Amino acid sequence: MTQVEKIRKEFPELGERVYGKPLVYLDNAATSQRPLSVIRKWTEMSEKYNANLHRAVHRIADLATAEYEATRDAVREYLNAAAREEIIFTAGATASINLVAFSFGEAFVRAGDEIVVSEAEHHSNIVPWQMLCERKGAKLKVLPVDDRGCLRLESLDALLTPRTKLLCVAHISNVLGIVNPVREIVRACHARNCAVLVDGAQGIVHERVDVQDLGCDFYVFSGHKVYAAPGTGVLYGRRELLEQMPPYMGGGEMIGTVRWSGTTYAPLPQKFEAGTQNLAGTPTLRPALEWATALRESAVQENLETIKLFILNKLRSDKRFRLYGDPEDGKDKIPLFSFSVEHLHHEDLALILDKMGIAVRSGQMCAEPLMDRFGVTGMLRVSFAPYNTLQEAEYLMESLERAIKMLER
């Protein structure tokens, strides 16, 4: 049994059948599958430790709190954050970005200031900044991508001015699958006293993330994309900035004292964790990140690289396909491919592939401005995870060929 075959046995949904055919799950960029260790932790927390955090002195609440806070330590270590107080638990990357958009905006953004967002962002890293700019009278500016999908860094110097307060960029685009040069962007921004937020929804899966090495001021990700439970997420923020930012929400847990004359706030990280947290879900981040670490083994990564090169060669060599996100050497490309087929609708292809047991994504991928940039209404996306196999990649291309012939009749 190969290493990948052993891994697959730990992810139960991969053994399911769709329309009588073995499931080939290639929508990993949207949501990853969950391993047994995550499912068991989820169940354990629900069955044995279902109590509110921090507030009670009874044994069950103490155990639930210990699990929750141990997860914070595990995330801090995984990201190499300087302190556990820099790790804020949220409902996902979207919630994390909205928290920063409100709280950073209240603390640091004034009328006439600027926010820069890359052209390749998910809606979750666009709309909150539009809302901030509308609220504050600030200006939103766009860092463009070239025809290959790479950020046009030569535009960065002109975009950054003394009024630019924050630049927001994906570590890896969920459409283009290109690893962006975050360190270079951070250096350029910090030289101009501009902070940087990195959307790590894809980066947390495919890259070794060291926030101190990257130098970013904020890094966000969702648990459900990295094998954890849905409704879980993380905001890493530099303590110096978090200390100056007001709370995003008011309620229980985030307070120091509450009086009719006024309220004081709890220290970090509780200041940003109002209300009852995701008691069963958040602790699944710990076994999920253990899996993320294990799946970086060389044999597993070699399998992914083989898949990537196989699909890349197939898409590049066939003129019927138009690939979006195609860096010249392919080195900074993850095994995520968004493409279109000449004269065929992406959703028709996705529906036929579904009947063949293959789960893919079609549409705008929550990136409508990027669709406009490339002049399309949508794309077909296939995204591979470490538990996928070369045989599945081969079956995908065979099935895609069959689907194209069916639609061309």
TAKAWO-V602076 format. One record per pair of residues at least 24 apart in sequence whose C-alpha atoms are under 6 Angstrom apart, sorted by the first residue. I is the first residue (numbers start at 1). J is the second residue. D is the distance in whole Angstrom. If there is no record, write none. Layout:
[[I	J	D] [I	J	D]]
This chain:
[[4	387	6] [8	387	6] [10	35	5] [10	36	6] [11	35	4] [18	357	5] [21	357	5] [23	357	5] [24	357	6] [24	358	5] [25	359	5] [26	359	5] [26	360	5] [26	382	5] [26	383	5] [26	384	6] [27	359	6] [27	360	5] [27	361	6] [27	383	5] [28	383	5] [29	383	6] [31	224	6] [31	225	5] [32	225	5] [32	227	6] [33	227	6] [34	227	5] [38	284	5] [38	287	6] [41	284	6] [42	280	5] [45	280	5] [46	280	6] [68	283	6] [71	283	6] [71	286	5] [79	209	6] [79	210	5] [79	211	6] [80	210	5] [85	268	5] [85	269	5] [86	236	6] [86	237	5] [86	239	6] [87	235	6] [87	236	5] [88	234	6] [88	235	5] [88	269	6] [89	233	6] [89	234	5] [90	233	5] [90	234	6] [91	231	5] [91	232	4] [91	233	5] [92	222	4] [92	231	6] [92	232	5] [92	233	4] [93	220	5] [93	221	5] [93	222	5] [93	233	6] [94	124	5] [96	235	5] [98	128	6] [99	248	6] [103	245	5] [103	246	5] [103	248	6] [104	245	6] [107	245	5] [110	136	6] [111	136	5] [111	137	4] [111	138	5] [112	138	5] [113	138	5] [113	163	5] [113	164	6] [114	138	6] [114	139	5] [114	140	6] [114	163	6] [114	164	4] [114	165	6] [115	140	5] [115	164	6] [115	166	5] [115	167	6] [116	140	6] [116	141	5] [116	142	6] [116	167	5] [117	142	5] [117	167	6] [117	168	5] [118	142	5] [118	143	4] [118	169	6] [119	143	6] [119	144	5] [120	370	6] [122	366	5] [122	367	5] [123	366	5] [123	367	6] [148	325	5] [148	326	5] [148	327	6] [149	325	5] [165	194	5] [166	194	5] [166	195	5] [166	196	6] [167	196	5] [168	196	6] [168	197	5] [168	198	6] [169	198	5] [170	198	5] [170	199	4] [171	198	6] [171	199	6] [171	200	5] [171	203	5] [172	202	6] [172	203	5] [176	324	6] [176	325	4] [177	333	6] [177	334	5] [177	336	5] [178	332	6] [178	333	5] [179	332	5] [183	214	5] [227	288	5] [228	284	5] [228	285	5] [228	288	5] [229	281	5] [232	282	6] [247	271	6] [247	272	6] [251	275	6] [307	390	6] [308	335	5] [335	384	6] [336	382	6] [336	383	4] [337	381	5] [337	382	5] [338	380	5] [338	381	4] [339	379	6] [339	380	5] [340	379	5] [346	379	6] [346	380	5]]
